[in-house]
Amino acid sequence: MLSRHDGDEHDDFRIRPGCVRNRGTRVNARDLPFLTEVKIAVRKAGGNPNQIGRGAGSAGSGNGQASGRFNARGRGARVVASFAQDGDGWQQDSSGRFRARRVVVKARVVKLNPQRGSRGPGMRGAASKAADAHLRYLERDGVTRDGESGRAYSAIENEADGRAFIERGRQDRHQFRFIVAPEDSIEMADLRGFTRDLMRQMETDLGTRLDWIAVDHHNTGHPHTHVIVRGVLDDGRIPQHCR
């Protein structure tokens, strides 16, 4: 609260803090962090949300230890029933317990066509050639389970034209490159489906459709996916944070 201080020739104001009140602002559930939404669901189902994410050695597993996992039996059964199956971010162990899937994601922003004056035509040409080289690297021989050349796919195509994708984005200012590696990727039967689920969630979070291709690599001890995303919104505009 602000109050007038009489007698002061500068006509200043004196600050008198009022009581902090709860104005009852309603929170949209969609604005809550994902873990908070999960805890709310667990609480409604009669479970204990405080057990989420706890490692071994904490209370809650029946023998003085918590597993940090959801039990598919008893009161937690209703929550587990609401989980999607494979590829949704949850995984189930041999005892029927669920826990969140951990995923390593590496991201890189590549400048293809920066603002005029920041680079000459030669540098822009080099960035364009680098995009071609990156696609060749992803689709090279020996990266599939069968040791064959990599195959690009998209949201709707099992065999996408990688070169056509690069040409569509030739004049884009930016290109986004991701490497996605789920912790249990070597056991996943459908890494492609997992990637598509991830990209659909990304589109939901960003509020726009994305033009992307991906290539799965199985040539290492830890299978992973390379994703290339054009740096434009579905209406062709450049994202605000990339300008």
N, C-alpha and C positions, 0 to 999 in steps of 0.2 A: 504494500500500500504506500502511496506517496502522500505526504502532508506538507503544507506550506509552513515555512519557518518565519514567523512575523519578526519584523525589525531588521531583517537582513537586506541591505541595500542592493545586493545582487539578485534578490528574489529567487534564491536557490530552493531546492526541495530536499526534504529529509526523508530517507527510506525507512519505512516501518514494515518489516516482513510480516505478512499475515500467516494464518495457519494453512498448512498443506492439506488440501482436500482431495478426496477421490471423486472425480467428476463422473465416474461411472462410464468411462469411454469403452465402447464395445470393440472387441478385437475380432477382426475377421480371421477365421481359422486358417484360411489359405495364406495369410501373412505370417503364420507361426513357423518356426523352424521345424524341419521334418521330425527330429527326435522328440520335440514337444508334442507333435501330433500323435506320435506313437505312444508316448506316455499317457496322453489323454485316453487313447483307445484302450490301453492296458488297464487303466484305472476304471473305466466304464465297465470293462469285462470282469472286474473283481480281482484283478491281479495287482502285483506290487511293482509300480514303475521304477522304484528306486533300485531294483535289481538289474535294470537294463545296463549293459556295458561293463558290469563288474567282472573283474578277473577272478581267477582261482585264489582262494584264501580269504574271501569275504563270506559273510553269513548269507544263507538263503538257498542252499542246494539240498538241504535235508540232513547233511552230515556236518553242518557248520561251515560249509564252503559254498560259494556261489559260482555258477558257471558263466554268468553273463549271457545266458541264452533263454529263449522262451520255451516252456514245456508245452508240448502239443497235447497234453492230457489235463484233465481236471478243469480248473477255472480258466486256464489259458487256452483251452481248446477253441473257444469262440473267436479269440484274437487270431490264432493260427489259421482258422478257417477263412479269415478275411484276407490272408496273404495270397498273392498270386503265386504261381508255381515257379518253374525254372526261369532264370533270367531277370527276376524282378528286384534284385538287390538283397535277397535273403537266401540263406542256404541251410540245409537240414543235415544233421549228423546222424550216425547210426542209431542213436538213442531216441530220435524223434524230436530233438531240440533244435530251435532256430536261432540264428544269430545273423547280424548284418554282414554282408559281404564287403570286404575291404578291397579297394581298387586304387592302383597307382595311375595317375594321369599326368603326363608331361605335355605342356603346351608351349607353342611358339607362334609368334605373330611375324609374318614375313611381309615386308613392304615391296609390293610389285611396282606401283606407280605413285610415288610420293608427290607432294604438292610441287607445282612448277617452281623451278629455281633452286630447289634443295638438292637436286641431282641432275646431271646431264643425261642426254639420250643414251650414252654408252652404258651408264650405270643401270638405267631402266632396262636396256636390252639384256644386260647380264642377269638381272633379276628374273626376267622372262625365261631365259635359257635355264636358269637354276630350277624354275618350276617344272620344266620339261624333264630335267635330269632327276628331280625328286620322284616324279611319276615312274620313270624308268627303274629307279631304285626299288620302288614299292612293288612293281610288277615283274621283277627280275626272276630268273629261274631258281628253283630250289627252296622256295619259301612256304609251300603248302605241305600238308601232311604227307602227300604222296611225292614230294620233291619236285613238283611242277612249278611253272611260273605263277606269280601272284595274279589273282583275279579281282578286279575292282567291282564293287557292288554299291548300290545306293538304297534309298528308303524303299523303293518299289522294284528295283531291277536287281536280279541275281548276277547279271553280267552287264555292268555299266561300261559305257565308252569313256575311258579315262582321258583320252586325248580330246574328245568333244567337251568334257568338263573343263579341261585346262583352257581351251579356246574360249569358252563362255566367260571365263574369268580373266581373260588376257588383259583387259583394261581396268580391272578392279584395282583399287588402291592397296588393299591388304588381302592376304590369304592366311587362314588359320590352320595350323597343323597340330594334331594331337596324337599321342601314343597312349592307348588305354590298355592296362594290364590287370585284370581281375586276379586276386590271389589264388583262386582255384581254377584258373583258365585251362590247365592241363587236363582237368576232369570234366570240363564243360563240353557237352555234345553240340551245342549251338552257340558258338561265339558270335556268329553273325546276328542271330536273334537278340542277343544281349546288347550288341552295339546299336541295333535299330531301336531298342527300347530306350537306351541312353540318349540317342539323338532326338527321339520323340519327347522325352522329358526336357531336354535342352530347349526345344522349340516352345514347349509350354512355358518354361521359365522366362524365355526371352520374348514371348508373345509374337513370334514370327516364324514362318516356314524357312527352312534352311536348305541351301543347295550344297550337297556334300556327296563325297564318295569315300569308301573305306576299303582297305585291303588287310586281310588277316595273315599274320606271319606265324608259322609253326617251326621255323628253322632254328629256334633257340630252345633252351630247357624250360622257358616260360612263354607260352604262346601269348601273343598280344595283337592289337589292332592299330593300324595307322589310319587316321581320319583326316581328310582335307576338307575344309569348309570355306566357301566363298565369303568374302568380306562385305556382303551386301544383304539388306533386308529383302523380304519377299516382294516389295514394291520397287526394288532397284536402288533405294536410298542407301547411303553409307551410314553405318551405326554412329550415333552421336559421339561415343567415346573413342572412335577411330579417326575423327576429323582433325 
